[in-house]
Amino acid sequence: MVSLVVSCLLAVAAGQAAPAPPAAAEAEERRRLEEQIAKELGASPAAAAPAAPAAEPAAQGAKGGSPYGRLLLLPDVSATGSGALAYDSPGATAAVPPSGPVGYAGKVTPVFQELELALQAVVDPYARADVFLSFSTEGAGVEEAYVTTLSLPWGLQARGGTLRSFFGRLNLQHPHVQDFADQPLSFTRLVAADALKGPGLDLSWLAPLPWFAELHLAWQKTSPAASTVPQLTPLARLVQYFELSESATLGFGLSAALFDGQGPDPRRDLAGADLHLKLRPPAGRAYLAVQGEVFGSRLRGEPASQGEAGGYVQAVWRPSAYWDAGARYDRSPAGAGEAVRRYSALGTWFPSEFMRLRLQATLDDLPGGARGFEGILALDFSIGVHGAHPF
Protein backbone atom coordinates (compact mmCIF):
# COMPACT_ATOMS: atom_id res chain seq x y z
CA MET A 1 0.00 0.00 0.00
CA VAL A 2 2.87 2.35 0.77
CA SER A 3 4.26 1.89 -2.76
CA LEU A 4 0.81 2.56 -4.15
CA VAL A 5 0.41 5.85 -2.27
CA VAL A 6 3.92 6.93 -3.26
CA SER A 7 3.13 6.12 -6.92
CA CYS A 8 -0.04 8.22 -6.75
CA LEU A 9 1.79 11.18 -5.18
CA LEU A 10 4.57 10.99 -7.78
CA ALA A 11 1.99 10.87 -10.55
CA VAL A 12 0.26 13.97 -9.19
CA ALA A 13 3.56 15.83 -8.75
CA ALA A 14 4.65 14.92 -12.25
CA GLY A 15 1.34 16.14 -13.62
CA GLN A 16 1.84 19.52 -11.92
CA ALA A 17 5.44 19.95 -12.98
CA ALA A 18 5.21 18.77 -16.61
CA PRO A 19 2.96 19.88 -19.46
CA ALA A 20 -0.37 18.06 -19.73
CA PRO A 21 0.14 14.71 -21.55
CA PRO A 22 -1.93 13.77 -24.60
CA ALA A 23 -5.31 12.16 -23.92
CA ALA A 24 -4.08 8.71 -24.97
CA ALA A 25 -1.10 8.82 -22.59
CA GLU A 26 -3.30 10.03 -19.72
CA ALA A 27 -5.77 7.19 -20.30
CA GLU A 28 -2.93 4.65 -20.38
CA GLU A 29 -1.50 5.98 -17.10
CA ARG A 30 -4.92 5.78 -15.45
CA ARG A 31 -5.36 2.20 -16.66
CA ARG A 32 -1.96 1.21 -15.29
CA LEU A 33 -2.69 2.71 -11.86
CA GLU A 34 -6.08 1.01 -11.65
CA GLU A 35 -4.52 -2.36 -12.48
CA GLN A 36 -1.91 -1.84 -9.77
CA ILE A 37 -4.61 -0.98 -7.21
CA ALA A 38 -6.60 -4.04 -8.22
CA LYS A 39 -3.54 -6.21 -7.53
CA GLU A 40 -3.05 -4.58 -4.10
CA LEU A 41 -6.70 -5.30 -3.24
CA GLY A 42 -6.38 -8.93 -4.31
CA ALA A 43 -8.23 -8.70 -7.62
CA SER A 44 -6.92 -9.82 -10.97
CA PRO A 45 -5.81 -7.12 -13.44
CA ALA A 46 -8.63 -8.12 -15.75
CA ALA A 47 -11.15 -7.18 -13.03
CA ALA A 48 -10.02 -3.56 -13.02
CA ALA A 49 -12.50 -1.19 -14.59
CA PRO A 50 -11.44 0.03 -18.04
CA ALA A 51 -10.26 3.60 -18.24
CA ALA A 52 -12.91 6.06 -19.36
CA PRO A 53 -12.10 8.29 -22.34
CA ALA A 54 -10.59 11.61 -21.33
CA ALA A 55 -13.41 13.47 -23.05
CA GLU A 56 -16.12 11.81 -20.89
CA PRO A 57 -15.39 12.69 -17.22
CA ALA A 58 -19.11 12.82 -16.41
CA ALA A 59 -19.57 9.19 -17.47
CA GLN A 60 -16.67 8.13 -15.25
CA GLY A 61 -18.21 9.91 -12.26
CA ALA A 62 -21.52 8.15 -12.91
CA LYS A 63 -19.74 4.79 -12.60
CA GLY A 64 -18.38 5.68 -9.15
CA GLY A 65 -15.03 7.32 -9.96
CA SER A 66 -11.59 5.79 -9.87
CA PRO A 67 -10.98 3.02 -7.28
CA TYR A 68 -7.90 4.69 -5.79
CA GLY A 69 -10.01 7.79 -5.08
CA ARG A 70 -12.40 5.66 -3.02
CA LEU A 71 -9.47 3.92 -1.35
CA LEU A 72 -8.07 7.21 -0.05
CA LEU A 73 -11.39 7.91 1.72
CA LEU A 74 -10.81 5.03 4.15
CA PRO A 75 -9.80 6.07 7.70
CA ASP A 76 -6.45 5.23 9.27
CA VAL A 77 -6.87 1.83 10.94
CA SER A 78 -4.60 0.32 13.60
CA ALA A 79 -4.71 -2.36 16.27
CA THR A 80 -2.63 -2.58 19.44
CA GLY A 81 -2.45 -5.73 21.54
CA SER A 82 -1.19 -6.03 25.11
CA GLY A 83 -0.53 -9.14 27.18
CA ALA A 84 1.69 -10.15 30.08
CA LEU A 85 3.05 -12.79 32.41
CA ALA A 86 2.30 -11.63 35.97
CA TYR A 87 3.45 -12.83 39.39
CA ASP A 88 2.12 -11.60 42.74
CA SER A 89 3.51 -12.75 46.07
CA PRO A 90 1.03 -14.47 48.42
CA GLY A 91 -0.94 -11.93 50.44
CA ALA A 92 0.18 -8.93 48.39
CA THR A 93 -2.98 -8.66 46.31
CA ALA A 94 -5.20 -9.02 49.37
CA ALA A 95 -3.50 -6.11 51.15
CA VAL A 96 -3.05 -3.87 48.09
CA PRO A 97 -4.91 -4.73 44.87
CA PRO A 98 -2.47 -4.37 41.93
CA SER A 99 -2.94 -1.52 39.47
CA GLY A 100 -1.83 -3.56 36.46
CA PRO A 101 -1.87 -7.20 35.23
CA VAL A 102 -2.95 -9.52 38.05
CA GLY A 103 -1.70 -13.09 38.48
CA TYR A 104 -2.70 -15.90 40.82
CA ALA A 105 -1.04 -15.46 44.19
CA GLY A 106 2.33 -17.17 44.20
CA LYS A 107 2.10 -18.36 40.58
CA VAL A 108 3.25 -16.99 37.22
CA THR A 109 0.05 -16.33 35.27
CA PRO A 110 -0.51 -15.41 31.61
CA VAL A 111 -2.78 -12.37 31.28
CA PHE A 112 -4.46 -10.92 28.20
CA GLN A 113 -4.84 -7.22 28.90
CA GLU A 114 -6.38 -5.52 25.90
CA LEU A 115 -6.75 -5.28 22.15
CA GLU A 116 -7.35 -1.69 21.07
CA LEU A 117 -8.74 -0.94 17.61
CA ALA A 118 -8.31 2.65 16.38
CA LEU A 119 -10.15 4.38 13.51
CA GLN A 120 -8.97 7.93 12.78
CA ALA A 121 -9.64 10.32 9.92
CA VAL A 122 -10.50 13.89 8.96
CA VAL A 123 -14.28 14.16 8.56
CA ASP A 124 -14.25 17.38 6.53
CA PRO A 125 -12.35 20.70 6.58
CA TYR A 126 -13.99 21.50 9.91
CA ALA A 127 -13.48 18.40 12.08
CA ARG A 128 -11.64 15.11 12.55
CA ALA A 129 -12.86 11.97 14.31
CA ASP A 130 -10.99 9.50 16.52
CA VAL A 131 -12.52 6.19 17.65
CA PHE A 132 -10.78 3.73 20.00
CA LEU A 133 -12.50 0.41 20.73
CA SER A 134 -11.25 -1.83 23.53
CA PHE A 135 -11.55 -5.63 23.67
CA SER A 136 -10.60 -7.65 26.75
CA THR A 137 -11.64 -10.79 28.62
CA GLU A 138 -14.22 -8.63 30.44
CA GLY A 139 -15.92 -7.68 27.17
CA ALA A 140 -15.84 -4.96 24.52
CA GLY A 141 -16.31 -1.24 25.01
CA VAL A 142 -15.59 2.23 23.72
CA GLU A 143 -12.31 3.56 25.07
CA GLU A 144 -12.76 6.91 23.33
CA ALA A 145 -14.88 8.24 20.46
CA TYR A 146 -14.84 11.96 19.82
CA VAL A 147 -14.85 14.69 17.20
CA THR A 148 -12.31 17.55 17.28
CA THR A 149 -12.82 20.88 15.52
CA LEU A 150 -10.13 22.10 13.13
CA SER A 151 -11.04 25.67 12.22
CA LEU A 152 -12.32 27.60 15.25
CA PRO A 153 -10.95 31.17 15.57
CA TRP A 154 -8.97 32.85 18.39
CA GLY A 155 -6.98 29.73 19.30
CA LEU A 156 -10.07 27.78 20.35
CA GLN A 157 -10.68 24.08 19.83
CA ALA A 158 -13.63 21.93 20.91
CA ARG A 159 -13.72 18.20 21.44
CA GLY A 160 -16.94 16.31 22.06
CA GLY A 161 -17.89 12.67 22.59
CA THR A 162 -16.59 10.02 24.96
CA LEU A 163 -13.06 11.03 25.88
CA ARG A 164 -10.39 10.85 28.54
CA SER A 165 -10.55 13.90 30.78
CA PHE A 166 -7.82 16.50 30.56
CA PHE A 167 -6.75 15.88 34.15
CA GLY A 168 -3.07 15.50 34.82
CA ARG A 169 -0.65 13.87 32.43
CA LEU A 170 -1.00 10.11 32.90
CA ASN A 171 -4.80 10.17 32.52
CA LEU A 172 -4.51 11.20 28.85
CA GLN A 173 -2.28 8.26 27.92
CA HIS A 174 -3.68 4.90 26.84
CA PRO A 175 -2.05 1.95 28.67
CA HIS A 176 0.13 0.91 25.73
CA VAL A 177 1.59 4.45 25.60
CA GLN A 178 2.58 4.61 29.28
CA ASP A 179 6.19 3.87 30.18
CA PHE A 180 5.50 1.39 32.98
CA ALA A 181 3.49 -1.81 32.74
CA ASP A 182 1.05 -0.72 35.45
CA GLN A 183 -0.38 2.55 36.71
CA PRO A 184 0.76 4.22 39.94
CA LEU A 185 -1.32 3.08 42.89
CA SER A 186 -1.84 6.72 43.92
CA PHE A 187 -3.57 7.35 40.59
CA THR A 188 -5.94 4.38 40.82
CA ARG A 189 -6.84 5.17 44.45
CA LEU A 190 -7.38 8.92 44.14
CA VAL A 191 -8.28 9.64 40.49
CA ALA A 192 -9.85 6.59 38.80
CA ALA A 193 -9.45 2.83 38.70
CA ASP A 194 -8.74 2.86 34.95
CA ALA A 195 -8.97 6.44 33.70
CA LEU A 196 -11.07 9.51 34.43
CA LYS A 197 -13.22 9.63 31.29
CA GLY A 198 -16.76 9.72 29.96
CA PRO A 199 -19.16 11.50 27.61
CA GLY A 200 -18.93 15.27 27.55
CA LEU A 201 -17.42 18.36 25.95
CA ASP A 202 -13.94 19.88 26.28
CA LEU A 203 -13.12 23.41 25.15
CA SER A 204 -9.47 24.47 24.94
CA TRP A 205 -7.78 27.81 24.33
CA LEU A 206 -4.19 28.14 23.11
CA ALA A 207 -2.95 31.43 24.57
CA PRO A 208 -0.98 33.75 22.25
CA LEU A 209 2.16 33.69 24.42
CA PRO A 210 5.86 33.16 23.59
CA TRP A 211 5.63 29.73 25.27
CA PHE A 212 3.04 26.96 24.96
CA ALA A 213 0.11 27.65 27.31
CA GLU A 214 -3.22 25.86 26.93
CA LEU A 215 -6.35 26.09 29.09
CA HIS A 216 -9.00 23.35 29.11
CA LEU A 217 -12.55 23.63 30.47
CA ALA A 218 -14.68 20.49 30.34
CA TRP A 219 -17.97 19.06 31.53
CA GLN A 220 -18.34 15.27 31.57
CA LYS A 221 -20.01 12.31 33.23
CA THR A 222 -17.14 10.39 34.82
CA SER A 223 -16.56 7.47 37.21
CA PRO A 224 -13.89 8.61 39.68
CA ALA A 225 -12.19 6.49 42.32
CA ALA A 226 -14.28 5.56 45.37
CA SER A 227 -17.50 6.35 43.48
CA THR A 228 -20.40 3.91 43.15
CA VAL A 229 -22.22 5.72 40.32
CA PRO A 230 -21.07 8.07 37.50
CA GLN A 231 -20.70 11.70 38.52
CA LEU A 232 -21.39 14.93 36.63
CA THR A 233 -17.96 16.54 36.61
CA PRO A 234 -16.78 20.02 35.66
CA LEU A 235 -13.00 20.02 35.07
CA ALA A 236 -10.26 22.56 34.39
CA ARG A 237 -6.63 22.15 33.39
CA LEU A 238 -3.85 24.62 32.61
CA VAL A 239 -0.69 23.19 31.02
CA GLN A 240 2.44 25.09 29.98
CA TYR A 241 5.69 24.06 28.28
CA PHE A 242 8.91 26.02 28.39
CA GLU A 243 11.94 25.52 26.16
CA LEU A 244 14.87 25.70 28.57
CA SER A 245 17.46 25.05 25.85
CA GLU A 246 17.83 23.22 22.55
CA SER A 247 17.90 19.92 24.43
CA ALA A 248 15.65 20.58 27.46
CA THR A 249 11.89 21.14 27.73
CA LEU A 250 9.89 21.62 30.93
CA GLY A 251 6.14 21.09 31.22
CA PHE A 252 3.98 22.07 34.18
CA GLY A 253 0.24 21.54 34.66
CA LEU A 254 -2.52 22.18 37.21
CA SER A 255 -5.83 20.29 37.20
CA ALA A 256 -9.08 20.37 39.18
CA ALA A 257 -12.32 18.37 39.13
CA LEU A 258 -15.55 18.70 41.12
CA PHE A 259 -17.76 15.62 41.53
CA ASP A 260 -21.39 16.47 42.21
CA GLY A 261 -22.24 13.50 44.45
CA GLN A 262 -24.82 11.49 42.53
CA GLY A 263 -26.64 8.75 44.44
CA PRO A 264 -25.18 7.90 47.85
CA ASP A 265 -21.77 9.36 47.03
CA PRO A 266 -20.77 12.59 48.81
CA ARG A 267 -19.60 15.64 46.92
CA ARG A 268 -15.86 15.44 46.45
CA ASP A 269 -13.12 17.74 45.13
CA LEU A 270 -9.99 16.55 43.34
CA ALA A 271 -6.88 18.54 42.50
CA GLY A 272 -3.60 17.65 40.83
CA ALA A 273 -0.28 19.07 39.73
CA ASP A 274 2.11 17.49 37.23
CA LEU A 275 5.67 18.12 36.06
CA HIS A 276 7.49 16.77 33.00
CA LEU A 277 11.14 17.36 32.12
CA LYS A 278 12.66 15.93 28.96
CA LEU A 279 16.34 16.13 28.04
CA ARG A 280 17.09 15.17 24.45
CA PRO A 281 20.07 16.45 22.43
CA PRO A 282 19.16 17.64 18.92
CA ALA A 283 21.47 14.99 17.43
CA GLY A 284 20.53 11.41 18.23
CA ARG A 285 17.54 9.61 19.73
CA ALA A 286 18.76 9.25 23.32
CA TYR A 287 16.76 11.06 26.00
CA LEU A 288 15.99 11.28 29.71
CA ALA A 289 12.40 11.92 30.80
CA VAL A 290 11.43 12.77 34.39
CA GLN A 291 7.75 12.89 35.27
CA GLY A 292 5.80 13.36 38.48
CA GLU A 293 2.26 14.01 39.67
CA VAL A 294 0.61 14.72 43.02
CA PHE A 295 -3.12 14.26 43.73
CA GLY A 296 -5.28 15.52 46.55
CA SER A 297 -8.89 14.58 47.30
CA ARG A 298 -11.31 15.71 50.00
CA LEU A 299 -15.03 15.82 50.73
CA ARG A 300 -16.72 19.12 49.91
CA GLY A 301 -16.85 21.41 52.94
CA GLU A 302 -14.16 19.61 54.93
CA PRO A 303 -10.75 21.16 55.62
CA ALA A 304 -7.86 20.12 53.40
CA SER A 305 -6.22 18.43 56.39
CA GLN A 306 -9.04 15.87 56.40
CA GLY A 307 -8.43 14.84 52.81
CA GLU A 308 -6.15 12.26 51.21
CA ALA A 309 -3.03 12.89 49.13
CA GLY A 310 -0.57 10.85 47.13
CA GLY A 311 1.60 10.91 44.08
CA TYR A 312 4.46 9.41 42.14
CA VAL A 313 7.71 10.38 40.46
CA GLN A 314 9.47 8.41 37.73
CA ALA A 315 12.50 8.66 35.47
CA VAL A 316 13.08 6.85 32.17
CA TRP A 317 16.43 6.85 30.40
CA ARG A 318 16.54 5.73 26.77
CA PRO A 319 20.11 5.68 25.48
CA SER A 320 19.22 4.11 22.12
CA ALA A 321 16.28 3.28 19.91
CA TYR A 322 16.24 -0.32 21.15
CA TRP A 323 16.05 -0.21 24.95
CA ASP A 324 15.39 1.92 28.00
CA ALA A 325 15.46 1.67 31.79
CA GLY A 326 13.34 3.38 34.41
CA ALA A 327 12.54 3.70 38.11
CA ARG A 328 9.41 4.92 39.91
CA TYR A 329 8.45 5.82 43.47
CA ASP A 330 4.75 5.84 44.35
CA ARG A 331 3.01 6.81 47.60
CA SER A 332 -0.69 6.10 48.08
CA PRO A 333 -3.05 6.52 51.05
CA ALA A 334 -4.24 3.29 52.68
CA GLY A 335 -6.71 4.71 55.21
CA ALA A 336 -6.41 5.45 58.95
CA GLY A 337 -3.41 7.66 58.27
CA GLU A 338 -1.44 4.77 56.77
CA ALA A 339 0.27 4.77 53.39
CA VAL A 340 1.56 2.27 50.85
CA ARG A 341 4.99 2.97 49.38
CA ARG A 342 5.73 1.27 46.09
CA TYR A 343 9.13 1.00 44.37
CA SER A 344 9.33 -0.14 40.73
CA ALA A 345 12.21 -0.87 38.36
CA LEU A 346 11.72 -1.18 34.60
CA GLY A 347 13.68 -2.49 31.63
CA THR A 348 12.32 -2.27 28.07
CA TRP A 349 13.47 -3.74 24.77
CA PHE A 350 12.16 -2.40 21.47
CA PRO A 351 12.71 -4.89 18.61
CA SER A 352 11.16 -2.23 16.35
CA GLU A 353 8.92 0.83 16.55
CA PHE A 354 5.89 -1.49 16.50
CA MET A 355 6.76 -3.88 19.34
CA ARG A 356 7.82 -3.49 22.96
CA LEU A 357 8.82 -6.01 25.65
CA ARG A 358 8.86 -4.70 29.25
CA LEU A 359 10.19 -6.37 32.40
CA GLN A 360 9.08 -4.71 35.63
CA ALA A 361 9.70 -5.57 39.28
CA THR A 362 7.74 -3.87 42.08
CA LEU A 363 8.24 -3.92 45.85
CA ASP A 364 5.47 -2.70 48.21
CA ASP A 365 5.96 -1.45 51.75
CA LEU A 366 2.56 -2.22 53.28
CA PRO A 367 0.99 -0.94 56.49
CA GLY A 368 2.08 -2.88 59.57
CA GLY A 369 5.54 -3.63 58.20
CA ALA A 370 4.44 -6.26 55.66
CA ARG A 371 5.87 -6.40 52.16
CA GLY A 372 4.65 -7.51 48.78
CA PHE A 373 6.30 -8.25 45.45
CA GLU A 374 4.95 -8.12 41.90
CA GLY A 375 6.71 -9.06 38.66
CA ILE A 376 5.44 -8.33 35.16
CA LEU A 377 6.74 -9.33 31.72
CA ALA A 378 4.55 -7.37 29.27
CA LEU A 379 4.38 -7.45 25.47
CA ASP A 380 2.80 -4.72 23.30
CA PHE A 381 2.52 -4.73 19.51
CA SER A 382 0.91 -2.41 16.96
CA ILE A 383 -0.17 -2.93 13.36
CA GLY A 384 -1.61 -0.45 10.91
CA VAL A 385 -1.41 3.33 10.75
CA HIS A 386 -0.97 4.87 14.17
CA GLY A 387 -0.74 8.59 14.87
CA ALA A 388 2.04 10.18 16.89
CA HIS A 389 1.74 9.86 20.66
CA PRO A 390 1.47 13.00 22.82
CA PHE A 391 4.75 14.56 23.96
C-alpha positions in Angstrom: 0.0 0.0 0.0 2.9 2.4 0.8 4.3 1.9 -2.8 0.8 2.6 -4.1 0.4 5.8 -2.3 3.9 6.9 -3.3 3.1 6.1 -6.9 0.0 8.2 -6.8 1.8 11.2 -5.2 4.6 11.0 -7.8 2.0 10.9 -10.5 0.3 14.0 -9.2 3.6 15.8 -8.8 4.6 14.9 -12.3 1.3 16.1 -13.6 1.8 19.5 -11.9 5.4 20.0 -13.0 5.2 18.8 -16.6 3.0 19.9 -19.5 -0.4 18.1 -19.7 0.1 14.7 -21.6 -1.9 13.8 -24.6 -5.3 12.2 -23.9 -4.1 8.7 -25.0 -1.1 8.8 -22.6 -3.3 10.0 -19.7 -5.8 7.2 -20.3 -2.9 4.6 -20.4 -1.5 6.0 -17.1 -4.9 5.8 -15.5 -5.4 2.2 -16.7 -2.0 1.2 -15.3 -2.7 2.7 -11.9 -6.1 1.0 -11.6 -4.5 -2.4 -12.5 -1.9 -1.8 -9.8 -4.6 -1.0 -7.2 -6.6 -4.0 -8.2 -3.5 -6.2 -7.5 -3.1 -4.6 -4.1 -6.7 -5.3 -3.2 -6.4 -8.9 -4.3 -8.2 -8.7 -7.6 -6.9 -9.8 -11.0 -5.8 -7.1 -13.4 -8.6 -8.1 -15.7 -11.2 -7.2 -13.0 -10.0 -3.6 -13.0 -12.5 -1.2 -14.6 -11.4 0.0 -18.0 -10.3 3.6 -18.2 -12.9 6.1 -19.4 -12.1 8.3 -22.3 -10.6 11.6 -21.3 -13.4 13.5 -23.1 -16.1 11.8 -20.9 -15.4 12.7 -17.2 -19.1 12.8 -16.4 -19.6 9.2 -17.5 -16.7 8.1 -15.3 -18.2 9.9 -12.3 -21.5 8.1 -12.9 -19.7 4.8 -12.6 -18.4 5.7 -9.2 -15.0 7.3 -10.0 -11.6 5.8 -9.9 -11.0 3.0 -7.3 -7.9 4.7 -5.8 -10.0 7.8 -5.1 -12.4 5.7 -3.0 -9.5 3.9 -1.4 -8.1 7.2 0.0 -11.4 7.9 1.7 -10.8 5.0 4.1 -9.8 6.1 7.7 -6.4 5.2 9.3 -6.9 1.8 10.9 -4.6 0.3 13.6 -4.7 -2.4 16.3 -2.6 -2.6 19.4 -2.4 -5.7 21.5 -1.2 -6.0 25.1 -0.5 -9.1 27.2 1.7 -10.2 30.1 3.0 -12.8 32.4 2.3 -11.6 36.0 3.4 -12.8 39.4 2.1 -11.6 42.7 3.5 -12.8 46.1 1.0 -14.5 48.4 -0.9 -11.9 50.4 0.2 -8.9 48.4 -3.0 -8.7 46.3 -5.2 -9.0 49.4 -3.5 -6.1 51.1 -3.1 -3.9 48.1 -4.9 -4.7 44.9 -2.5 -4.4 41.9 -2.9 -1.5 39.5 -1.8 -3.6 36.5 -1.9 -7.2 35.2 -3.0 -9.5 38.0 -1.7 -13.1 38.5 -2.7 -15.9 40.8 -1.0 -15.5 44.2 2.3 -17.2 44.2 2.1 -18.4 40.6 3.3 -17.0 37.2 0.1 -16.3 35.3 -0.5 -15.4 31.6 -2.8 -12.4 31.3 -4.5 -10.9 28.2 -4.8 -7.2 28.9 -6.4 -5.5 25.9 -6.8 -5.3 22.2 -7.3 -1.7 21.1 -8.7 -0.9 17.6 -8.3 2.7 16.4 -10.2 4.4 13.5 -9.0 7.9 12.8 -9.6 10.3 9.9 -10.5 13.9 9.0 -14.3 14.2 8.6 -14.3 17.4 6.5 -12.3 20.7 6.6 -14.0 21.5 9.9 -13.5 18.4 12.1 -11.6 15.1 12.5 -12.9 12.0 14.3 -11.0 9.5 16.5 -12.5 6.2 17.7 -10.8 3.7 20.0 -12.5 0.4 20.7 -11.2 -1.8 23.5 -11.6 -5.6 23.7 -10.6 -7.7 26.7 -11.6 -10.8 28.6 -14.2 -8.6 30.4 -15.9 -7.7 27.2 -15.8 -5.0 24.5 -16.3 -1.2 25.0 -15.6 2.2 23.7 -12.3 3.6 25.1 -12.8 6.9 23.3 -14.9 8.2 20.5 -14.8 12.0 19.8 -14.8 14.7 17.2 -12.3 17.6 17.3 -12.8 20.9 15.5 -10.1 22.1 13.1 -11.0 25.7 12.2 -12.3 27.6 15.3 -11.0 31.2 15.6 -9.0 32.8 18.4 -7.0 29.7 19.3 -10.1 27.8 20.4 -10.7 24.1 19.8 -13.6 21.9 20.9 -13.7 18.2 21.4 -16.9 16.3 22.1 -17.9 12.7 22.6 -16.6 10.0 25.0 -13.1 11.0 25.9 -10.4 10.8 28.5 -10.5 13.9 30.8 -7.8 16.5 30.6 -6.8 15.9 34.1 -3.1 15.5 34.8 -0.6 13.9 32.4 -1.0 10.1 32.9 -4.8 10.2 32.5 -4.5 11.2 28.8 -2.3 8.3 27.9 -3.7 4.9 26.8 -2.1 1.9 28.7 0.1 0.9 25.7 1.6 4.5 25.6 2.6 4.6 29.3 6.2 3.9 30.2 5.5 1.4 33.0 3.5 -1.8 32.7 1.0 -0.7 35.4 -0.4 2.5 36.7 0.8 4.2 39.9 -1.3 3.1 42.9 -1.8 6.7 43.9 -3.6 7.4 40.6 -5.9 4.4 40.8 -6.8 5.2 44.4 -7.4 8.9 44.1 -8.3 9.6 40.5 -9.8 6.6 38.8 -9.4 2.8 38.7 -8.7 2.9 35.0 -9.0 6.4 33.7 -11.1 9.5 34.4 -13.2 9.6 31.3 -16.8 9.7 30.0 -19.2 11.5 27.6 -18.9 15.3 27.5 -17.4 18.4 26.0 -13.9 19.9 26.3 -13.1 23.4 25.1 -9.5 24.5 24.9 -7.8 27.8 24.3 -4.2 28.1 23.1 -3.0 31.4 24.6 -1.0 33.7 22.3 2.2 33.7 24.4 5.9 33.2 23.6 5.6 29.7 25.3 3.0 27.0 25.0 0.1 27.7 27.3 -3.2 25.9 26.9 -6.3 26.1 29.1 -9.0 23.3 29.1 -12.5 23.6 30.5 -14.7 20.5 30.3 -18.0 19.1 31.5 -18.3 15.3 31.6 -20.0 12.3 33.2 -17.1 10.4 34.8 -16.6 7.5 37.2 -13.9 8.6 39.7 -12.2 6.5 42.3 -14.3 5.6 45.4 -17.5 6.3 43.5 -20.4 3.9 43.1 -22.2 5.7 40.3 -21.1 8.1 37.5 -20.7 11.7 38.5 -21.4 14.9 36.6 -18.0 16.5 36.6 -16.8 20.0 35.7 -13.0 20.0 35.1 -10.3 22.6 34.4 -6.6 22.2 33.4 -3.8 24.6 32.6 -0.7 23.2 31.0 2.4 25.1 30.0 5.7 24.1 28.3 8.9 26.0 28.4 11.9 25.5 26.2 14.9 25.7 28.6 17.5 25.0 25.9 17.8 23.2 22.6 17.9 19.9 24.4 15.6 20.6 27.5 11.9 21.1 27.7 9.9 21.6 30.9 6.1 21.1 31.2 4.0 22.1 34.2 0.2 21.5 34.7 -2.5 22.2 37.2 -5.8 20.3 37.2 -9.1 20.4 39.2 -12.3 18.4 39.1 -15.6 18.7 41.1 -17.8 15.6 41.5 -21.4 16.5 42.2 -22.2 13.5 44.4 -24.8 11.5 42.5 -26.6 8.7 44.4 -25.2 7.9 47.8 -21.8 9.4 47.0 -20.8 12.6 48.8 -19.6 15.6 46.9 -15.9 15.4 46.4 -13.1 17.7 45.1 -10.0 16.5 43.3 -6.9 18.5 42.5 -3.6 17.7 40.8 -0.3 19.1 39.7 2.1 17.5 37.2 5.7 18.1 36.1 7.5 16.8 33.0 11.1 17.4 32.1 12.7 15.9 29.0 16.3 16.1 28.0 17.1 15.2 24.4 20.1 16.5 22.4 19.2 17.6 18.9 21.5 15.0 17.4 20.5 11.4 18.2 17.5 9.6 19.7 18.8 9.2 23.3 16.8 11.1 26.0 16.0 11.3 29.7 12.4 11.9 30.8 11.4 12.8 34.4 7.7 12.9 35.3 5.8 13.4 38.5 2.3 14.0 39.7 0.6 14.7 43.0 -3.1 14.3 43.7 -5.3 15.5 46.6 -8.9 14.6 47.3 -11.3 15.7 50.0 -15.0 15.8 50.7 -16.7 19.1 49.9 -16.9 21.4 52.9 -14.2 19.6 54.9 -10.7 21.2 55.6 -7.9 20.1 53.4 -6.2 18.4 56.4 -9.0 15.9 56.4 -8.4 14.8 52.8 -6.1 12.3 51.2 -3.0 12.9 49.1 -0.6 10.9 47.1 1.6 10.9 44.1 4.5 9.4 42.1 7.7 10.4 40.5 9.5 8.4 37.7 12.5 8.7 35.5 13.1 6.8 32.2 16.4 6.9 30.4 16.5 5.7 26.8 20.1 5.7 25.5 19.2 4.1 22.1 16.3 3.3 19.9 16.2 -0.3 21.2 16.1 -0.2 25.0 15.4 1.9 28.0 15.5 1.7 31.8 13.3 3.4 34.4 12.5 3.7 38.1 9.4 4.9 39.9 8.5 5.8 43.5 4.7 5.8 44.3 3.0 6.8 47.6 -0.7 6.1 48.1 -3.1 6.5 51.0 -4.2 3.3 52.7 -6.7 4.7 55.2 -6.4 5.4 58.9 -3.4 7.7 58.3 -1.4 4.8 56.8 0.3 4.8 53.4 1.6 2.3 50.9 5.0 3.0 49.4 5.7 1.3 46.1 9.1 1.0 44.4 9.3 -0.1 40.7 12.2 -0.9 38.4 11.7 -1.2 34.6 13.7 -2.5 31.6 12.3 -2.3 28.1 13.5 -3.7 24.8 12.2 -2.4 21.5 12.7 -4.9 18.6 11.2 -2.2 16.3 8.9 0.8 16.5 5.9 -1.5 16.5 6.8 -3.9 19.3 7.8 -3.5 23.0 8.8 -6.0 25.7 8.9 -4.7 29.3 10.2 -6.4 32.4 9.1 -4.7 35.6 9.7 -5.6 39.3 7.7 -3.9 42.1 8.2 -3.9 45.9 5.5 -2.7 48.2 6.0 -1.4 51.7 2.6 -2.2 53.3 1.0 -0.9 56.5 2.1 -2.9 59.6 5.5 -3.6 58.2 4.4 -6.3 55.7 5.9 -6.4 52.2 4.6 -7.5 48.8 6.3 -8.2 45.5 5.0 -8.1 41.9 6.7 -9.1 38.7 5.4 -8.3 35.2 6.7 -9.3 31.7 4.6 -7.4 29.3 4.4 -7.4 25.5 2.8 -4.7 23.3 2.5 -4.7 19.5 0.9 -2.4 17.0 -0.2 -2.9 13.4 -1.6 -0.4 10.9 -1.4 3.3 10.7 -1.0 4.9 14.2 -0.7 8.6 14.9 2.0 10.2 16.9 1.7 9.9 20.7 1.5 13.0 22.8 4.8 14.6 24.0 
